[in-house]
Amino acid sequence: MNQRAFVAAAAASLLSTLLVATPAVAQEKEKCYGISKAGQNDCANLSGSHSCAGQSKVGNVPDEWKYVAKGTCADMKGLSADQAKMMVKPAADSKKG
């Protein structure tokens, strides 16, 4: 087996392992709102002001979230998605005023 084929096979094996393992990890975690520090959010916020991880400007705001171990969010004084949605207006609503 030449080096290029070996590297391709190794990459394919790693990728398939990651794809199979991802759903199990997601089941063990939940989104916890209001606990992420500035620049440490995991993805887009509820208000729609950004759409990517690490873009939060302020820490501990209800529309930013991080993945945490399932069942630990309340212990961290975090909010569920429903609780956070009640506290946050989408960016489009705040621009209308």
C-alpha positions in Angstrom: 0.0 0.0 0.0 1.5 3.3 -1.0 1.6 6.3 1.5 -1.2 8.2 -0.2 -3.6 5.3 -0.1 -2.6 4.6 3.6 -3.3 8.3 4.6 -6.6 8.2 2.7 -7.7 5.0 4.4 -6.7 6.4 7.8 -8.6 9.6 7.2 -11.7 7.7 6.1 -11.5 5.5 9.2 -11.2 8.5 11.5 -14.0 10.3 9.8 -16.4 7.4 10.0 -15.5 6.9 13.7 -16.3 10.5 14.5 -19.6 10.4 12.6 -20.8 7.3 14.4 -19.7 8.7 17.9 -21.3 12.1 17.5 -25.0 11.2 18.2 -24.0 9.4 21.4 -22.2 12.5 22.6 -25.1 14.8 21.7 -27.5 12.6 23.8 -25.3 13.1 26.9 -25.3 16.9 26.6 -27.8 19.7 26.6 -27.8 23.4 25.8 -27.5 25.6 28.8 -28.3 29.3 28.4 -26.9 32.2 30.3 -23.7 30.6 31.6 -21.2 31.1 28.8 -18.4 33.7 29.2 -17.7 36.3 26.5 -16.2 34.6 23.4 -16.9 31.1 24.8 -20.4 30.4 23.5 -20.9 27.2 21.5 -23.0 28.4 18.5 -25.5 31.0 17.3 -27.5 32.9 19.9 -31.2 33.2 20.3 -31.5 36.9 19.4 -29.9 36.3 16.0 -27.1 38.9 16.3 -24.4 36.3 15.4 -24.4 32.7 14.0 -21.2 31.1 15.2 -19.3 29.8 18.2 -17.0 32.2 20.1 -18.7 35.4 18.9 -20.5 36.5 22.1 -19.4 39.9 23.2 -20.8 39.7 26.8 -20.8 36.8 29.3 -23.7 35.3 31.1 -26.5 36.6 29.0 -29.6 34.6 28.4 -29.4 34.3 24.7 -25.9 32.7 24.6 -25.4 29.0 25.4 -22.9 26.2 26.0 -23.2 22.5 25.9 -23.1 20.9 29.4 -23.5 17.5 30.7 -27.2 16.5 30.7 -28.9 17.4 34.0 -26.3 19.9 35.2 -27.6 23.2 33.8 -29.8 24.1 36.7 -27.0 23.4 39.1 -24.9 26.0 37.2 -27.8 28.5 37.5 -28.4 28.2 33.8 -31.6 28.4 31.8 -33.4 25.9 29.6 -34.2 26.9 26.0 -37.8 27.8 26.9 -36.7 29.9 29.9 -34.1 31.8 27.7 -36.6 32.4 24.9 -39.0 34.1 27.3 -36.2 36.5 28.3 -34.8 37.3 24.8 -36.3 39.2 21.9 -35.0 38.3 18.4 -32.6 40.9 16.9 -35.3 41.7 14.2 -37.8 42.7 16.9 -35.3 45.0 18.7 -34.5 46.9 15.4 -38.2 47.7 14.7 -38.5 50.0 17.7 
